[in-house]
Amino acid sequence: MRAGPIARATLQTALVLGLRLVAQAGTLLLVARMLGPAAFGQFAGMAALAVMFGALSSAGLNIQLLAKTSREPERAADLLGPALLTTAVTGGALLLVFLLLTPWLLSQSKTHLLVLLGIGLTEIVLHPLISLPSAIKQAHGRIAHSQLLIMAPYALRLLLAGLVAMSAARQPLTLYALVYPLPSMLTLGVVLRPWLTGPTPVSLRYASAPGELRTALPFAVLNLTAMTPAELDKALASRLLTGSAPGVYSAGARAISAVTLPVIAMMLSALPRLFRAEQEHPQAIRRLLRWLGIATLGYSLVMATALWLFAPMLDDVFGMAYRGLAASVRLLVFAVPGMALRTVAGTALMAIGRPWMRVSFELVGVALLPGLALTLVPLWPAQGMPAALIATESCMAVIGWILLKRSIPVPSKAR
């Protein structure tokens, strides 16, 4: 198999993720302007922390579901049942922990419980549940369809954000948090209905068979280390920065991370083949990874340049309250190549059976980012967080690709 089918699947998936990008960008703009930089920074910090908690909700069964269904498509229904119930139970327990710890972790003791509940329920319980049937579609090669399931809540949330903005509510953050779970609830109901009420409904049970959780739990660690580098900076900004600075930084960081969506599309398209890597010749896998790396580097450099050029427009789009956003984005563009290459290396290592290598280099980032932020933010309040993110992402990308290169055997003729 050549890279052609992956390229076609990448294009299809990128189109879907493009729609998701439009929905996320529109929601970001509406919510940022509606809340103002101070409240938006608070919201972004809570959402980032909730996403990190949500990475553990499925106990790794989402990746196990993708990997096993890629090899044995006929087992999808049998594997989905325990994944659903385990995610619901584990996610509920993590939601309680989130509600108790977040005010202390982010120094937001005055945050209304309803705000935490709306954000936590969505990111810790509902989104992990939606990811399960999406993983089955992905394993069956229907990559674009799988991402449509993930995208649906974002599109509906854009509509709700517009309605909240037009309502001119006195407490927009509380109102937005109350409606925040509704799109995900609706999507989950539509997605799960055929599985739960069809001719052969899935059997809901907790993952308790010998080896089910034991083999899945390493994937839970993978989920956490994969999510944390992309979200931890927003939580740190909420804790370390003051005034409007957390909102300005978070808005810029969200804009920067959005441009990596096509890279994610490419890796989602390549995953089923990478999961079957042991069935292919090492030279074919090395060729595929080389193609993925070159495409990623080229794309990320082009997008970083485009963001640099168009950054001044962001000050006008977001309004005077977000003054300094353009300068922040022009610093953050230097993190784009590292973010994109880190995504490729981490996804590939996981798929070819080297999950702990991925965990190792992402743990470096998890440790490095807070240390750099705590050191640099007091010295350079405006530039400290972007500098910490750039250094962390670049470091993870370099280590990840070194580990990836060492993981693929060199064909004997090339030695």
C-alpha positions in Angstrom: 0.0 0.0 0.0 1.4 3.4 -1.0 0.8 6.7 0.8 -1.9 7.5 -1.7 -4.9 6.1 0.2 -3.6 7.8 3.4 -3.3 11.1 1.5 -6.9 10.8 0.2 -8.2 9.9 3.7 -6.2 12.8 5.1 -7.9 15.2 2.7 -11.4 13.9 3.5 -10.7 14.1 7.2 -9.0 17.5 6.9 -12.2 18.8 5.3 -14.2 17.6 8.3 -11.7 18.9 10.7 -11.8 22.2 8.7 -15.5 22.4 9.6 -14.5 21.7 13.2 -11.9 24.4 13.0 -14.5 26.9 11.8 -16.8 25.9 14.6 -14.1 26.1 17.2 -12.8 29.4 15.9 -16.3 30.9 15.9 -17.0 29.7 19.4 -13.6 30.9 20.6 -14.3 34.4 19.2 -17.8 34.6 20.6 -17.0 33.3 24.0 -13.8 35.4 24.3 -15.6 38.6 23.4 -18.6 37.7 25.5 -16.6 36.9 28.7 -13.7 39.4 28.4 -10.1 38.3 28.9 -10.2 37.8 32.7 -13.3 35.5 32.7 -12.2 33.8 29.5 -8.8 33.0 31.1 -10.6 31.5 34.0 -12.9 29.5 31.7 -9.9 28.3 29.6 -8.0 27.1 32.7 -11.0 25.1 34.0 -11.7 23.6 30.6 -8.0 22.6 30.2 -8.0 20.9 33.6 -11.2 19.1 32.8 -9.7 17.8 29.5 -6.8 16.4 31.4 -9.1 14.6 33.9 -11.1 13.3 30.9 -8.1 11.7 29.4 -8.3 9.1 32.2 -12.1 8.5 32.0 -12.0 5.6 29.5 -9.2 3.9 31.5 -7.4 3.4 28.1 -10.3 1.3 26.6 -10.8 3.9 23.8 -7.3 3.2 22.3 -7.6 -0.5 23.0 -11.0 -0.4 21.2 -9.4 1.2 18.2 -6.4 -1.1 18.1 -8.4 -4.4 18.5 -11.2 -3.3 16.1 -8.5 -2.4 13.5 -7.4 -6.0 13.6 -10.8 -7.7 14.3 -13.6 -5.5 12.9 -16.3 -8.1 13.8 -15.6 -7.7 17.5 -16.7 -4.0 17.6 -20.0 -4.6 19.5 -18.5 -7.0 22.0 -15.7 -4.5 22.8 -17.9 -1.4 23.0 -20.1 -2.6 25.9 -17.5 -2.7 28.6 -15.8 0.4 27.3 -19.1 2.4 27.6 -19.9 1.4 31.1 -16.3 1.6 32.4 -16.0 5.1 30.9 -19.3 6.3 32.5 -18.4 5.0 35.9 -14.8 6.1 35.9 -15.7 9.5 34.4 -18.3 10.0 37.1 -15.7 9.4 39.8 -13.2 11.7 38.2 -15.9 14.4 37.8 -16.3 14.4 41.6 -12.5 14.8 42.1 -12.5 17.6 39.5 -15.2 19.5 41.4 -13.3 19.2 44.6 -9.8 20.0 43.4 -10.2 22.6 40.7 -10.9 25.7 42.9 -7.8 24.9 44.9 -5.6 24.0 41.9 -6.5 27.1 40.0 -6.9 29.5 42.9 -10.5 30.1 41.9 -12.4 29.7 45.1 -15.2 32.0 44.0 -16.1 29.9 40.9 -19.7 28.9 40.9 -20.3 25.1 41.2 -22.6 25.1 38.2 -19.8 26.4 36.0 -17.5 23.6 37.1 -20.2 21.0 36.8 -21.1 22.1 33.2 -17.5 22.1 32.0 -16.5 18.9 33.9 -19.6 16.8 32.8 -18.8 17.7 29.2 -15.1 17.1 29.1 -14.8 14.3 31.7 -17.8 12.2 30.9 -19.6 13.0 27.7 -16.7 13.6 25.3 -14.9 10.4 26.3 -18.1 8.5 25.7 -18.5 10.0 22.3 -15.0 9.0 21.4 -15.8 5.3 21.7 -18.1 4.8 18.7 -15.9 7.3 16.9 -12.9 5.0 17.5 -14.9 2.1 15.9 -15.6 4.2 12.8 -11.9 5.1 12.6 -10.8 1.4 13.0 -13.1 0.5 10.1 -11.3 3.1 7.9 -14.2 5.6 8.0 -11.9 8.3 9.3 -13.9 11.3 8.1 -17.2 9.8 9.5 -15.5 9.2 12.9 -14.5 12.9 13.0 -18.0 14.0 12.2 -19.1 12.4 15.4 -16.4 14.4 17.3 -17.2 17.6 15.4 -21.0 17.6 16.0 -20.9 19.0 19.6 -18.6 21.8 18.5 -20.9 22.9 15.7 -23.9 22.9 18.0 -21.9 24.7 20.7 -21.2 27.5 18.2 -25.0 28.1 17.9 -25.5 28.1 21.7 -22.6 30.5 22.2 -24.2 32.9 19.7 -27.5 32.6 21.6 -25.8 33.3 24.9 -23.9 36.2 23.5 -27.1 37.7 22.1 -28.9 37.3 25.5 -26.6 39.9 27.1 -26.9 37.9 30.4 -25.5 39.5 33.5 -23.5 36.3 34.3 -22.6 35.0 30.8 -20.0 32.5 32.2 -22.6 30.8 34.3 -25.2 30.7 31.6 -22.7 29.4 29.0 -21.5 26.7 31.4 -25.1 25.6 32.0 -25.7 25.0 28.2 -22.2 23.8 27.6 -23.1 20.0 28.0 -26.2 20.1 25.9 -24.6 19.6 22.4 -22.6 16.7 23.7 -25.7 15.1 25.3 -27.6 15.4 22.1 -24.7 14.0 20.0 -24.2 11.1 22.4 -27.8 10.1 22.3 -27.9 10.1 18.5 -24.6 8.2 18.2 -25.4 5.5 20.8 -29.0 4.8 19.9 -28.3 2.3 17.1 -25.8 0.4 19.3 -28.2 0.3 22.4 -31.5 -0.3 20.6 -30.6 -2.1 17.4 -31.3 -5.8 16.5 -28.3 -6.9 18.5 -27.7 -4.3 21.2 -24.4 -4.1 22.9 -24.2 -5.7 26.4 -23.2 -3.1 29.0 -20.8 -4.4 31.6 -17.8 -3.2 33.5 -14.5 -4.2 32.1 -13.6 -7.0 34.5 -12.6 -10.0 32.3 -9.0 -11.1 33.0 -6.6 -8.8 31.3 -9.2 -6.3 30.0 -8.3 -3.4 32.2 -4.7 -4.6 32.8 -3.9 -4.3 29.1 -5.9 -1.1 28.7 -4.5 0.9 31.6 -1.2 1.7 29.9 -3.3 3.4 27.2 -4.9 5.5 29.9 -1.4 6.8 30.8 -1.0 7.5 27.1 -4.2 9.4 27.0 -3.1 11.6 29.9 0.4 12.3 28.7 -0.9 13.0 25.2 -3.5 15.5 26.4 -1.5 17.2 29.2 1.2 19.0 27.1 -1.5 20.5 25.0 -3.7 21.7 27.9 -1.3 22.3 30.9 -0.2 25.7 29.6 -3.7 27.1 29.8 -4.1 25.9 33.3 -0.7 27.3 34.3 -1.6 30.6 32.7 -4.8 30.8 34.7 -2.8 30.2 37.9 0.4 32.3 37.2 -0.8 35.3 35.2 -3.0 38.1 36.4 -5.6 40.5 35.1 -6.4 40.0 31.4 -3.1 38.2 30.7 -4.5 34.6 31.1 -7.3 35.3 28.6 -5.0 36.9 26.1 -2.5 34.0 26.3 -5.3 31.3 26.2 -6.9 32.9 23.2 -3.6 32.9 21.3 -2.7 29.3 22.4 -6.1 28.0 21.2 -5.6 29.7 17.9 -2.1 28.2 17.5 -3.2 24.7 18.4 -6.1 24.8 15.9 -3.7 25.0 13.0 -2.4 21.5 13.8 -5.8 19.9 13.0 -4.7 18.8 9.5 -1.7 17.0 11.1 -4.1 15.3 13.4 -6.2 14.4 10.3 -3.2 12.9 8.7 -2.3 10.7 11.7 -5.9 9.6 12.2 -5.8 8.4 8.6 -2.5 6.6 9.1 -3.4 5.0 12.4 -5.1 1.8 11.1 -2.1 1.0 9.0 0.4 1.8 11.7 -1.5 -0.5 14.1 -0.8 -3.2 11.5 2.8 -2.3 11.3 4.1 -5.7 12.5 2.5 -7.2 9.3 4.5 -4.9 7.0 8.1 -4.7 6.0 10.2 -2.2 8.1 11.3 -0.4 5.0 7.6 0.4 4.1 7.0 1.8 7.6 10.1 3.9 7.6 9.1 5.3 4.2 5.6 6.1 5.5 7.0 7.8 8.6 9.5 9.8 6.5 6.7 11.0 4.3 4.6 11.9 7.4 7.5 13.8 8.9 8.3 15.8 5.7 4.7 16.7 5.1 4.3 17.8 8.7 7.4 20.0 8.8 6.5 21.6 5.5 2.9 22.3 6.5 3.8 23.6 10.0 6.4 26.1 8.6 3.9 27.4 6.1 1.2 27.8 8.7 3.6 29.4 11.2 4.5 32.0 8.5 0.9 32.7 7.7 0.0 33.2 11.3 2.9 35.6 11.8 1.7 37.7 8.9 -1.9 37.8 9.8 -1.5 38.1 13.6 -2.1 41.9 13.7 -5.6 41.2 12.5 -6.4 39.4 15.7 -6.3 42.5 17.8 -9.1 44.0 15.7 -11.1 40.8 15.6 -11.0 40.1 19.4 -11.3 43.7 20.4 -9.4 46.2 22.5 -9.8 44.1 25.6 -7.4 41.6 24.1 -4.7 44.1 23.3 -1.4 42.3 23.0 -2.9 39.1 21.4 -1.1 39.7 18.1 2.3 39.9 19.9 1.5 36.8 21.9 0.6 34.9 18.7 3.7 36.0 16.9 5.7 34.4 19.7 3.6 31.3 19.8 4.0 30.5 16.1 7.5 29.2 16.9 5.8 26.4 18.9 3.8 25.2 15.8 6.6 22.9 14.2 7.3 21.3 17.6 3.6 20.7 18.3 3.0 19.2 14.9 6.1 16.9 14.9 5.5 15.9 18.5 1.9 14.8 17.5 3.2 12.6 14.7 6.0 11.0 16.7 3.7 10.3 19.7 0.9 8.8 17.6 3.3 6.7 15.6 5.1 5.3 18.7 1.8 4.4 20.3 0.6 2.6 17.1 3.7 0.6 16.4 3.7 -0.9 20.0 6.1 1.5 21.7 3.6 3.2 24.1 6.1 3.7 27.0 8.5 5.5 24.7 5.7 8.0 24.0 5.0 8.3 27.7 8.6 8.9 28.4 9.1 11.9 26.1 5.7 13.4 26.9 6.5 13.1 30.6 9.6 15.2 29.9 7.2 17.9 28.6 4.9 17.6 31.5 7.8 18.1 33.9 9.6 20.8 31.8 6.6 23.1 31.1 5.7 23.9 34.8 9.4 24.3 35.6 10.0 26.7 32.8 6.8 28.6 33.4 7.5 29.1 37.1 11.0 30.4 36.1 10.2 32.5 33.1 6.9 34.1 33.9 8.2 36.1 36.9 11.1 37.4 34.8 9.1 38.2 31.6 5.3 38.2 32.4 4.3 38.8 28.7 6.8 36.4 27.1 7.4 33.8 29.8 4.5 31.4 29.0 5.0 31.5 25.2 8.8 30.9 25.7 8.1 28.0 28.1 5.7 26.4 25.6 8.1 26.8 22.6 11.0 25.2 24.5 8.8 22.3 25.8 7.2 21.4 22.4 10.6 21.6 20.6 12.2 19.4 23.2 9.5 16.8 23.0 9.5 16.8 19.2 13.3 16.1 19.1 13.2 13.3 21.7 10.1 11.8 20.1 11.6 11.5 16.7 14.9 10.1 18.0 12.9 7.4 19.8 10.8 6.8 16.7 13.8 6.4 14.5 15.4 3.9 16.9 12.1 1.9 17.1 12.0 0.9 13.4 14.5 -1.8 12.4 16.9 -0.9 9.7 16.6 -3.3 6.8 19.7 -5.5 6.4 20.6 -4.2 3.0 20.7 -0.6 4.4 23.1 -1.5 7.1 
